[in-house]
Amino acid sequence: MTQWTVSDTDGATRERDRLSRNVAATRDSMPSSERWRAFLAERLDAAGPAPGERVLAVFDASRAWAEEFGPRGCSMVNAHAEISDPAHPAHPIITGQKRWMLALFTSLAAEIAPETADSTARTLMLLHEGALVAHGLGVFPDAIAGAREQARALLS
């Protein structure tokens, strides 16, 4: 049985933080975040110019991403579970990705109803992020499709 001293656990904590920061940075620099953004851009382009269809395409892209790349939910949400301290160097990377998603929803919502764009975007973001977490946890079947249908109802 391994005995851990205080200095060992401090070192392990520092190493975990270093690894988490590197993983989050890698995810945001090219592999995950840029791949996700390119993946999403393709689906937004394929959805055509109708803003409502483009909003729904975000949910479709998330579902397809989860099917193709794994069922563990959002990598940024998972990273935030490990790194929630705003002073941590990886925190801006994690929250930056979520701010980017909110900006995307705001832009799309503004094309539908400019006067309610902020409120609609926040609701869409909550539906989307909740679906990613529920999907990752396996809370109920096809959480992302369920959120998509709620988004459709919101937009109608």
DOPAVEX-75449 format. One record per residue (C-alpha): residue number from 0; residue in three letters; z, x, y. Coordinates in pm, whole numbers, plus 50000, padded with zeros to 5 digits. Each point is the difference from the previous one (the first is absolute). Layout:
// DOPAVEX-75449
@seq: NUM	type: ALA	Z: Z	X: X	Y: Y;
...
//
This chain:
// DOPAVEX-75449
@seq: 0	type: MET	Z: 50000	X: 50000	Y: 50000;
@seq: 1	type: THR	Z: 49902	X: 50136	Y: 50341;
@seq: 2	type: GLN	Z: 50278	X: 50042	Y: 50251;
@seq: 3	type: TRP	Z: 49895	X: 49952	Y: 50361;
@seq: 4	type: THR	Z: 50186	X: 50164	Y: 50282;
@seq: 5	type: VAL	Z: 49995	X: 49875	Y: 50357;
@seq: 6	type: SER	Z: 49757	X: 50274	Y: 50094;
@seq: 7	type: ASP	Z: 49774	X: 49904	Y: 49708;
@seq: 8	type: THR	Z: 49985	X: 49637	Y: 50109;
@seq: 9	type: ASP	Z: 49941	X: 50105	Y: 50361;
@seq: 10	type: GLY	Z: 49713	X: 50216	Y: 49880;
@seq: 11	type: ALA	Z: 49868	X: 49716	Y: 49787;
@seq: 12	type: THR	Z: 50017	X: 49767	Y: 50299;
@seq: 13	type: ARG	Z: 49815	X: 50249	Y: 50219;
@seq: 14	type: GLU	Z: 49738	X: 50049	Y: 49728;
@seq: 15	type: ARG	Z: 49959	X: 49622	Y: 49954;
@seq: 16	type: ASP	Z: 49959	X: 49962	Y: 50377;
@seq: 17	type: ARG	Z: 49745	X: 50283	Y: 50011;
@seq: 18	type: LEU	Z: 49803	X: 49851	Y: 49712;
@seq: 19	type: SER	Z: 50016	X: 49649	Y: 50146;
@seq: 20	type: ARG	Z: 49878	X: 50128	Y: 50337;
@seq: 21	type: ASN	Z: 49714	X: 50186	Y: 49833;
@seq: 22	type: VAL	Z: 49903	X: 49698	Y: 49788;
@seq: 23	type: ALA	Z: 50008	X: 49768	Y: 50302;
@seq: 24	type: ALA	Z: 49796	X: 50246	Y: 50207;
@seq: 25	type: THR	Z: 49749	X: 50045	Y: 49720;
@seq: 26	type: ARG	Z: 49972	X: 49626	Y: 49957;
@seq: 27	type: ASP	Z: 49935	X: 49953	Y: 50370;
@seq: 28	type: SER	Z: 49771	X: 50297	Y: 50056;
@seq: 29	type: MET	Z: 49734	X: 49934	Y: 49741;
@seq: 30	type: PRO	Z: 50080	X: 49889	Y: 49654;
@seq: 31	type: SER	Z: 50171	X: 49667	Y: 50032;
@seq: 32	type: SER	Z: 49985	X: 49877	Y: 50358;
@seq: 33	type: GLU	Z: 49650	X: 50115	Y: 50079;
@seq: 34	type: ARG	Z: 49877	X: 49889	Y: 49660;
@seq: 35	type: TRP	Z: 50166	X: 49663	Y: 50061;
@seq: 36	type: ARG	Z: 49848	X: 49973	Y: 50347;
@seq: 37	type: ALA	Z: 49652	X: 50084	Y: 49869;
@seq: 38	type: PHE	Z: 50049	X: 49759	Y: 49708;
@seq: 39	type: LEU	Z: 50106	X: 49727	Y: 50241;
@seq: 40	type: ALA	Z: 49716	X: 50075	Y: 50245;
@seq: 41	type: GLU	Z: 49745	X: 49947	Y: 49722;
@seq: 42	type: ARG	Z: 50151	X: 49660	Y: 49920;
@seq: 43	type: LEU	Z: 50021	X: 49900	Y: 50365;
@seq: 44	type: ASP	Z: 49634	X: 50091	Y: 50045;
@seq: 45	type: ALA	Z: 49904	X: 49804	Y: 49688;
@seq: 46	type: ALA	Z: 50192	X: 49695	Y: 50126;
@seq: 47	type: GLY	Z: 49757	X: 49963	Y: 50288;
@seq: 48	type: PRO	Z: 50067	X: 49916	Y: 50362;
@seq: 49	type: ALA	Z: 50215	X: 49686	Y: 49957;
@seq: 50	type: PRO	Z: 50352	X: 50105	Y: 50107;
@seq: 51	type: GLY	Z: 50175	X: 49762	Y: 49760;
@seq: 52	type: GLU	Z: 49809	X: 50145	Y: 49707;
@seq: 53	type: ARG	Z: 50085	X: 50349	Y: 50119;
@seq: 54	type: VAL	Z: 50372	X: 49914	Y: 50001;
@seq: 55	type: LEU	Z: 49972	X: 49872	Y: 49643;
@seq: 56	type: ALA	Z: 49808	X: 50315	Y: 49908;
@seq: 57	type: VAL	Z: 50315	X: 50203	Y: 50080;
@seq: 58	type: PHE	Z: 50186	X: 49809	Y: 49728;
@seq: 59	type: ASP	Z: 49703	X: 50034	Y: 49763;
@seq: 60	type: ALA	Z: 49990	X: 50374	Y: 50064;
@seq: 61	type: SER	Z: 50372	X: 50033	Y: 49933;
@seq: 62	type: ARG	Z: 49965	X: 49813	Y: 49673;
@seq: 63	type: ALA	Z: 49702	X: 50214	Y: 49894;
@seq: 64	type: TRP	Z: 50184	X: 50318	Y: 50104;
@seq: 65	type: ALA	Z: 50304	X: 49903	Y: 49793;
@seq: 66	type: GLU	Z: 49780	X: 49928	Y: 49699;
@seq: 67	type: GLU	Z: 49811	X: 50327	Y: 50036;
@seq: 68	type: PHE	Z: 50274	X: 50241	Y: 50106;
@seq: 69	type: GLY	Z: 50318	X: 49862	Y: 49851;
@seq: 70	type: PRO	Z: 50249	X: 49721	Y: 49999;
@seq: 71	type: ARG	Z: 50289	X: 50173	Y: 50178;
@seq: 72	type: GLY	Z: 49943	X: 49836	Y: 50336;
@seq: 73	type: CYS	Z: 49951	X: 50174	Y: 50330;
@seq: 74	type: SER	Z: 50057	X: 50375	Y: 49996;
@seq: 75	type: MET	Z: 50131	X: 49993	Y: 50356;
@seq: 76	type: VAL	Z: 50255	X: 49729	Y: 49917;
@seq: 77	type: ASN	Z: 50103	X: 50202	Y: 49697;
@seq: 78	type: ALA	Z: 50033	X: 50314	Y: 50213;
@seq: 79	type: HIS	Z: 50206	X: 49808	Y: 50255;
@seq: 80	type: ALA	Z: 50240	X: 49900	Y: 49723;
@seq: 81	type: GLU	Z: 50077	X: 50370	Y: 49967;
@seq: 82	type: ILE	Z: 49972	X: 50091	Y: 50368;
@seq: 83	type: SER	Z: 50135	X: 49738	Y: 50236;
@seq: 84	type: ASP	Z: 50152	X: 50235	Y: 50258;
@seq: 85	type: PRO	Z: 49791	X: 49981	Y: 50320;
@seq: 86	type: ALA	Z: 50085	X: 50366	Y: 50065;
@seq: 87	type: HIS	Z: 49838	X: 50111	Y: 49674;
@seq: 88	type: PRO	Z: 49666	X: 50180	Y: 50059;
@seq: 89	type: ALA	Z: 49816	X: 49767	Y: 49758;
@seq: 90	type: HIS	Z: 50119	X: 49683	Y: 50171;
@seq: 91	type: PRO	Z: 49726	X: 49995	Y: 50268;
@seq: 92	type: ILE	Z: 49734	X: 50041	Y: 49732;
@seq: 93	type: ILE	Z: 50135	X: 49704	Y: 49805;
@seq: 94	type: THR	Z: 50049	X: 49772	Y: 50299;
@seq: 95	type: GLY	Z: 49669	X: 50114	Y: 50150;
@seq: 96	type: GLN	Z: 49812	X: 49855	Y: 49705;
@seq: 97	type: LYS	Z: 50177	X: 49666	Y: 50043;
@seq: 98	type: ARG	Z: 49934	X: 50000	Y: 50375;
@seq: 99	type: TRP	Z: 49634	X: 50062	Y: 49922;
@seq: 100	type: MET	Z: 49997	X: 49696	Y: 49771;
@seq: 101	type: LEU	Z: 50167	X: 49785	Y: 50266;
@seq: 102	type: ALA	Z: 49742	X: 50115	Y: 50255;
@seq: 103	type: LEU	Z: 49724	X: 49907	Y: 49758;
@seq: 104	type: PHE	Z: 50145	X: 49651	Y: 49946;
@seq: 105	type: THR	Z: 50046	X: 49962	Y: 50377;
@seq: 106	type: SER	Z: 49639	X: 50094	Y: 50065;
@seq: 107	type: LEU	Z: 49875	X: 49758	Y: 49737;
@seq: 108	type: ALA	Z: 50230	X: 49720	Y: 50118;
@seq: 109	type: ALA	Z: 49883	X: 50052	Y: 50360;
@seq: 110	type: GLU	Z: 49646	X: 49922	Y: 49890;
@seq: 111	type: ILE	Z: 50121	X: 49666	Y: 49863;
@seq: 112	type: ALA	Z: 50252	X: 49887	Y: 50262;
@seq: 113	type: PRO	Z: 50077	X: 50252	Y: 50276;
@seq: 114	type: GLU	Z: 50287	X: 49795	Y: 50140;
@seq: 115	type: THR	Z: 50197	X: 50020	Y: 49672;
@seq: 116	type: ALA	Z: 49873	X: 50335	Y: 49872;
@seq: 117	type: ASP	Z: 50336	X: 50182	Y: 50004;
@seq: 118	type: SER	Z: 50187	X: 49721	Y: 49822;
@seq: 119	type: THR	Z: 49722	X: 49944	Y: 49748;
@seq: 120	type: ALA	Z: 49970	X: 50374	Y: 49931;
@seq: 121	type: ARG	Z: 50372	X: 50030	Y: 49934;
@seq: 122	type: THR	Z: 49989	X: 49707	Y: 49761;
@seq: 123	type: LEU	Z: 49699	X: 50149	Y: 49821;
@seq: 124	type: MET	Z: 50179	X: 50335	Y: 49981;
@seq: 125	type: LEU	Z: 50309	X: 49836	Y: 49850;
@seq: 126	type: LEU	Z: 49787	X: 49820	Y: 49744;
@seq: 127	type: HIS	Z: 49813	X: 50318	Y: 49914;
@seq: 128	type: GLU	Z: 50300	X: 50231	Y: 49979;
@seq: 129	type: GLY	Z: 50207	X: 49744	Y: 49811;
@seq: 130	type: ALA	Z: 49718	X: 49961	Y: 49752;
@seq: 131	type: LEU	Z: 49978	X: 50377	Y: 49948;
@seq: 132	type: VAL	Z: 50372	X: 50023	Y: 49932;
@seq: 133	type: ALA	Z: 50002	X: 49693	Y: 49772;
@seq: 134	type: HIS	Z: 49697	X: 50139	Y: 49817;
@seq: 135	type: GLY	Z: 50162	X: 50342	Y: 49958;
@seq: 136	type: LEU	Z: 50318	X: 49843	Y: 49866;
@seq: 137	type: GLY	Z: 49814	X: 49755	Y: 49775;
@seq: 138	type: VAL	Z: 50205	X: 49715	Y: 50149;
@seq: 139	type: PHE	Z: 49734	X: 49742	Y: 49918;
@seq: 140	type: PRO	Z: 49640	X: 50008	Y: 49885;
@seq: 141	type: ASP	Z: 49729	X: 50082	Y: 50253;
@seq: 142	type: ALA	Z: 50214	X: 50016	Y: 50312;
@seq: 143	type: ILE	Z: 49711	X: 50136	Y: 50205;
@seq: 144	type: ALA	Z: 49775	X: 49703	Y: 49915;
@seq: 145	type: GLY	Z: 50286	X: 49766	Y: 50093;
@seq: 146	type: ALA	Z: 50040	X: 50172	Y: 50336;
@seq: 147	type: ARG	Z: 49624	X: 49980	Y: 50053;
@seq: 148	type: GLU	Z: 50012	X: 49624	Y: 49955;
@seq: 149	type: GLN	Z: 50288	X: 49973	Y: 50248;
@seq: 150	type: ALA	Z: 49797	X: 50210	Y: 50245;
@seq: 151	type: ARG	Z: 49705	X: 49765	Y: 49954;
@seq: 152	type: ALA	Z: 50227	X: 49703	Y: 50074;
@seq: 153	type: LEU	Z: 50138	X: 50173	Y: 50310;
@seq: 154	type: LEU	Z: 49654	X: 50064	Y: 50135;
@seq: 155	type: SER	Z: 49865	X: 49649	Y: 49940;
//
